[in-house]
Amino acid sequence: MQLSEQELVRREKLSRLRQLGINPYPADLYPVNHSSKDIKSNFEEGKKVTIAGRLMAIKLQGKASFAQIQDSEGKIQVYFNRDEICPGEDKTKYNEVFKKLLDFGDFIGIEGELFTTQVGEKTVKVEDFTVLSKALKPLPMPKEKDGVVYDAFTDPEQRYRQRYADLVVNPQVKDVFVKRTKLFNAMRSFFNNAGYFEVETPVLQPIPGGAAARPFITHHNSLNIPLYMRIANELYLKRLIVGGFDGVYEFSKNFRNEGMDRTHNPEFTAMEIYVAYKDYNWMMDFCEQLLEHCAIAVNGITKATFGEHHIDFKAPYARVTMAESIKHFTGFDITGKNEDEIRDAAKSMGIEVDDTMGKGKLIDEIFGEKCEGNYIQPTFITDYPKEMSPLCKEHRDNPELTERFELMVCGKEIANAYSELNDPIDQRERFEHQLKLAEKGDDEATEFIDEDFLRALEYGMPPTSGMGIGMDRLIMFLTNNQSIQEVLFFPQMRPEKKAVELSEAEKVILDILKSQKSMPLNDLKLKSELSNKAWDKGIKGLTKHKLAKVEKVGEDLIVELL
């Protein structure tokens, strides 16, 4: 492991602390009795306090210095006076430990007394301090001059990869995760107050069910069987309704082995709730009341900003059938049309379709391409074609449709709900139809029939309504974050490339290549102005580190940046 100059210096300071008999990583409890927020909110001149946190700023001034401590609640100024800390002849603790051996990022504990400076700053006068943890790597601290911030830690990849550093130097990031927890707590209390029961269902499942998605597959050695990481918990929650619960819900970690983008992570959190003796009309009312309650709990008001949009979660929400939506935005009425007619209509709209797509998939493509993005304010899209909803009850007024809704916000779905299918014969036929679609090539059709779930339905399931909400996407809307990575503490990342320490010659060549991407080898050599020996070492080093490659194109050797 190659250490930077600053890391080497910090290790030398670590060694010096130990030489002075100071344990830089003590095991003892430190008796913290106040936080920075407590002190500021209930400030009393002369009050004795014990606090702890990271050292985030130091202003050395000879015998007296100011510093700043950051704890989980915020920051507070502390004042170090040499003679207060070291009342005897030995001034080592101030002159050497504080002034020379402490760095930004170190954790220290402070015992002191509150006072107000001449400029009105609430401050802790340090009577004694304890080194609690020596930081060996410097924080990516932003610099500020004349009110302008420089070198802020803003690179998204580095922030997501080093969330621990991000939370320290960008305190506003913590607010997103505080609000995320508020959302979960608000939703949980809403369900509990309604009398519903929180449960847990298996993450490792013998059959991936409840949704159409590519699963992660693992192997159980003892049983010698494949197992699938949960893509949805729907079928297990319905089993519990069969078992006699009137209402169950779960915040479930789901896993889908599919693409990653700004709104999808392979591991995500969904909430699903199932309530007996209800239908999708009742669930729409319940959903809008729930989201109004959650918005107020998270932000204090029902309104939220998302990008350029101002959205309001105050109930009630507009309700539009899928057929009405498609007709409104395309002029085409899907009602009563067969698969070929819908495929031809989709083609005429410029939508890319193929022969593997059944009627439901075609309608889904039309809606997604032409309608979905138009719904900014919360809107229920209702009454989906039967082919799109294999777990949903047939519409009571139209056998071609199902009793289903999706809630759209800013052109994205955040909730999906049904009047649940509880006819075991109909359910088996729907599963078998899905198998045929899968055989035809539809990669969103389920390839499994869950015989145990069908057996559960045969014991009888009461009329039930169920709803799923994407928690990650919902908190994105409530905190104005365009990327799902911003609302996950540790989003999935590509493997980190090892940092390469480049020689001066390698840096010169690489800087030229960055502006050109590729260029003839002789031109690059001339432009670098390196000696023959430095050039040879530099270009060989870059190809060895796989930062550049040399290829023969025609009669020329071309150097290309990788």
N, C-alpha and C positions, 0 to 999 in steps of 0.2 A: 504494500500500500504506500503510495507516494503522498507525503504530507506537504501542505503548503507552508510557506514561511510563518504565517500566523499560527498555524496548528503546531508547528515545532516550538514557537515561543510559548504558547499556552502549556505545552507539556513540560517545558522548563520551569514555568511558574508552579505547575502542579508539584514537581519535584521539590522546589524551594519551600512550598507550604509544608510538605511532609518533613523536610529538614528542620523546620521551625516547631515541629511537634503538633501541627494542625492537621487533623484528618479532613481531607477535602470532600469526603463522602460519609459523614457520620450516620450511624444507625439510630441514634437517640431520637425520641419524640421531641419535636420543637413546639413549645406551648403557645401557638398562635391564638390570640383572643380578639383580634380585630381585623377587618379587611379595609382596603383603601376606601371603599364605598361607605362602610360603617363610619369611618373617621370623618369623612366629609359631610355625611348626612347628620351626624350627631356630634358635631365638633364641640369640644370643651377645652378651653385654654388650660394648660397645665396637666391634662389628664395623662396617666401612664398607659402605654399601649405596648403590645408585642405583635409585630407583623412579620410577614415573610413574603418573598417574591424574587423576581428576576431583576438584576441591576441593568437598567436600560439607558441610563445617561449618567455621566460624571462630569462635573465642572470643578477642577482642582484649583484651589486658591490658597496655597501655602498651608497655614495652620488650620484653616477652615475650608470646607468644600461642600458643595451641594451635589446631590445625585437624585435619581428617580428610580423608584421601585414599581414594578408591575406585577400585580397578583391577578387572580381570576376575575376580580371585579373592576379592575382599572389600574390607574397609576396614581402615585402620590409622591410628593417631594420629600426628601430626607436631608437633614443637615448634619454633617460630620465636623466635630470640633476636636482637634488633637488633644487638648488638655482635659476635655470631658471624657474622652474614650481612654486616655492614658494619663491618669492623674499623678502617677509616680514618675520616676526618672526614665524608665524604659518606655520609649515612644515607638517601639517596633510595630505594634498593631496598627497604628495610624500611618507612620512614615513608610513602612514597607508593605504590610499586608494590604491595607486599603489602597494606598497610592500606587503601588507597583505590581501587586500580585492579583488584584481583582480585574475582571474584564466584563464587557457587556455580555449579558446572557447568564452570568453566574447567579446562582440562587444564594441569597443571604437572609438570615433572620435578624431582626432589629428589635431591641428593647429601647424605649425612649419616651419622651414627653412631648405633648402637642404644644405648638405655638404658632403664631401668625407672623410672617415676615413683614418688613416695612412696606412691601408692595402688595400686601394682602393675601399672600399665598399660604394656604393651610399646610403645615409642615410638621414632620416628626424630627425632634432634636435627638440624635442618637446618643444613648448612654453606653450601649454595648452592642456589638454585632457578632454574628456567628456565620462562618462559611458553611453552607449546607450542601452545595454541589458545584463543582468546578466545570464549566463548559469548555470542552476541548475544541469545538468547532465554532468559528465566529458566525453569528446570525447574519442573514442577508439584510442588514439594516439600511433603510432608506436614509439619504442625507438631505438636509434642508438648509437653504441659504436664502435670506431675504424673503422668507415666506414661500419659496418655491422648492418642491420636493424633487430630488434627483435620485437615480438608481433605485427606484421603488421596486419591491419584489412583486412583479406583475406578470411574469411569464407564466401562462396557464399550465403548461406541462410541468414546470418546476414546482408550482404551487400545489398542484394535485398530488405530485409524487412526494413532496415534502410538506404534507399538510401540517405537521407539527410546527415547522418553521413559519408557514403561512399564518397560522393562528396567533403566533407570537408577534409577528411584525405587522400584520394586517388585522388589528382587533375587530374591525367591522365584519370580518368573515364569521366571527363567532356568533354575531347576531342572527345570521341565517340559520345556524344550527340550534340556537335557543328557540327561534320561531318554529323550527321543525318539531322540536319536542313539545312546544305549546300546542301545535296542531294535533299530534298524537294524543296528548292528554285531553284536549277538548273533545275529540271524536270519541275517545274511550268513555269519558264522563257522560256524553250525550247518550251513548248506547246503554251504559249502566243505569242511568236514570230512567231509561225506557224499559228496564227490566230484562235486558238481553245479556247473554252469558259469554264471556271471553274464553276461548278454547285454543288448544294446540293440536295440529294434525301433522302427519309424517312429512319430513323433507325428503327422505329416501323412499321411493315408491316402486312397487313391482311393475306398474304400468303408468306411463305418463298420460294424465287425463285432465279434463276440465278446460282445455284450451288446445288450439292448434299451434304448435311451436316445436322446433327442433330441440330435444333435450340434451343435457349433459348425461353421459352414461358412465357408471362405475361398476365395480364387481365386488360382490360379497364373498370373501374367501371361504368362510365356514359353511355357508349354504351353497356355495358354488353356483350362484345365479347372478345375472345382471340386475342392477338397480338403476333407477332414473332419478335424477334430482328434480324436485318439484317444479313443474311449469305453472301449476295452479292448484288451489286447494278445494275447489268447488265440490268435487264428487265426495270428498270426505265430510265436508260440512253438511251436505244433504243427507248422508248416512246418519248424522246426529239428529237431524229433524225426524228421520224415520224412527230413531231411537227414543223420541219423546220430548226433545227440547223444543220449546216454542220459538226461541230466537237465539242464534249463535253467531259470533263474529270472531275474526282472527286477523291480526296484522301478520302477514306471511311473507317471508323471504322466498322469492321465486327465482328460478334460474333458467335462462333460455340461451341456447348455444347458437346465437344468431349475430347479426351485425351490430356494430357500435357506432353511434353518432351523437349529436347534441341532445337527443331526447331518448336515447336507449343505452342502457348499461346491461351487461349479461346477468348481473345480480341486481334485483330491484325489490322494492317493497310494495305490496298490494294489501288493501283491506278488503275482505269479503264478509258480507253479512247476509244471513238467511232468516226469514221470519215466517212462521207458519200462519195460515189462514189469511194471508195478504195477497194482493196482486200488484202488477206493475203500475197501476194508477195510484195506489196507495204509496208505493215506493217512490214515485216522482215527488209527491208531497213531502215525504220523509227526507228525500235527498236534498231538496232545496232548503228545507228547514235546517238540516245538518250543516250544509255548507255556509249558510248565513251565520249560524252559531260559530263555526270554525273561523271564518274570516274575522269576526269581531274578537274572538279569543286571541288570534295571532297578531292582528294589526290595530285592534281597537275600533275599527269601522268596517263596514261591508265592502267598501271600495278598495281596489288595488290597481296598481299600474303595472303593465307588462309591455316593455318596449314602448312603442308609440301609442299603445291602446290603454284606455281607461275602462276598467271593467267593474261591474257592481254585482256582488253575490247576494244582494237582497232579494228575497222571495217576493212574488212568484216569478218563474222563468217561462219564456215562450215555449210552445209545444208545436212541432211541425212533423207531419208524417214523412217518411222517406220518399214516397211517391210524389207528394206535394213539393218537396224540396227539389227533386230531380226535374219535375215538370217546370217549376219556377225558373230554374237556372239554365235549363237546356231546351225547354219546349217539348221534350219527349215524355210521353206518359207510359210508364212501365206496366201499368195495370193490365193484366190479361195477356201480356205479350209472352211469346215462347222464347226459347234460348236463341234460336237463329235470328229472330227479329231484334233481340236486345244486342246480340253481337254485331249485327249490321249497323245498328244505331250508334254503338260505341265507336266503331270504325269511322263512321261519318263525322263523329265529334273529334277525330284525331287521336283517340285513345288506343294505345298499343294493347292488342288482345291476341290470344292464341287458342288453339283447339282444346287445350287442357282445361280451359276455364268453363265451369258450369254456369248456370243461370245466376246463382247467388254471387259468385265471384265477379261476374260481368257487371252486375248491378253495383257491387261494392266498388269496382274500379271507376264506374261513372260517377258515383257519389263522391269518392275520394278526390277525383280529378277536377270535377266541375262545381261541387257544392260545399264540401267540408270547410274549406278555407274562408268561406264568406261569413261564418258564424263567429262573431267576436264576443258578444255578450252571451252569458250562459243560456243555452237553448237545448231543449230535449228534442232529439230526432227519434221518432217512434215508428212502430209497426214495420219491422224489417221482413223481407221475404223469407219464407221458411227455409230455403236452401242455405241461407247465411247463418242460421241459428239452430244447430242440431240438438241443443239442450233446452230449447225454449218451447213453451206451450203454444199450440196453434191458436191464432186469433179467434175470439169467440164470434166475430161477425164476418170473417173472411178466411177460408181455409188455406189460401195461398200465402197468408202473412202469419207472423208470430207476435206475441205480446212482449215486445222488447223495446227498450229505449237506450240511447247513448246520450250522454251530456257533453255538448261541445262548448269549448271556451277558447277564444282566439284561434279557431280553426283546428283545435286538437281535441281528441276524446279524453275525458278524465274520469268518466263513470260509465259503466255498462250494467244493465239490469234486465231481468226477465220476470214474467210470470212463469215459474219453473215447470218444466215438463215432468209430470208425475204418473203418466200412463206407461207402464213398463213395456207393453207391446209396441206402442208408437216409438218409444225410446230405442228399442232394439232395431226397428226399421230405419230410424234415422242414423244409427251407428253403422248399419250395413250400407246405407247410401253413401256415407262418408268413406267407407272402405273402397267403394267403387270409384269415387272421385280421386282417391289417393292412387288407385291402380291406373287411373287415366292420366295421372301426372300432376294433379293439384297438390303442391307442396304444403298447402295450408289445411288440408283435410286430415283428420285423425286416422292413424293406421292401426289403432287398437280398439277392441271391444272389451270394456271392463265388465266381465261377467259377474263379479262380486257386487258391483254397483247395481246392475240389473236385478240381481237377487234381492238386494235391499229394497228396490222399488216394488218388487213383487210382494214384499211384506206390507206394503202400503205406505205412501208418503202423503200427508195432508196437502191441500192447496198451499203453495209457498211462493213467496217472492224473494229473489236474491239480487244482490248488487255488489259489484267490485269497483274500487276506486284506486287509481294509481297514485300512491302517496307522494312519490318523488316528483311527478309531474304537477300535482296540486300545489306542493310547496314552491315549485318554480314560479307558478302564477302568483302566489301570495307574497313572494319576496322579490319579484322582478328579476329573475335570473333566466337567461336564455338557454343555458346549458345545464344538463342534468348533473354534470361533473361538479358544478358549483354547490349542489345541495346534498352531495354524498361526501362524507368525511374522506373515504378512501376509494375513489372510483377505480375501475379496472384500467390498467395502463399496459402499454407494450413493454417488453423487457427493456431495462435501462441500459443504454450503451455506456461502456466503460470510458471514463474520461481519459484522453490521451495527452500526455505532456509533450508538446512539440518543441523541436529545436528552432533557433532563430531562422535558419534557412528554410525549414519546413513552413514556418509561419509566413515568410515572405512569398513563397510560391503559392501557398493556399489563399492568401489575400488576393493575389492576382486572379487566381482561378475563380474565386467567388464572384467576381465582377463579370467574368467571361463565360463561365460554365465549362467551356472547352476551347482549346486553341492548339495550333501546331506546336510541337515540342521545341523547335528551334526559336520560334517567336517568344515562347514563354521563358526560355533560358535567357535570351537577350534582355527581355523586359525585367527579369529578376535582378540583373546586374550582379549575380553571384560569381565567385571564382569557380573554376571547373570542379575543384574538390568539394566545395560547399554545395554546388548544384547537384553533383552525383549523390551525395549523402542525403540532400533534401528530397529529391524526387524518389529515391529508393525508400526513404522513410515514409513518405505519403502513400506509396503503393503498398508497403508492408502493413501500414495501419488501415488500409482499405479506405482511404479518404480520396484517392485518385487512382485512375488506371491509364495505362498507355496502350493505345491500339494503332495498328497500321491501317490507314485508310488510303487506298490507292498507293501513291508513292510517298505519302507523308506519314509521320508518326504524330498522332493526336493525343493530347493529354486531356482527360475528361474528369470533372469533379463528380464524386460519388455521393 
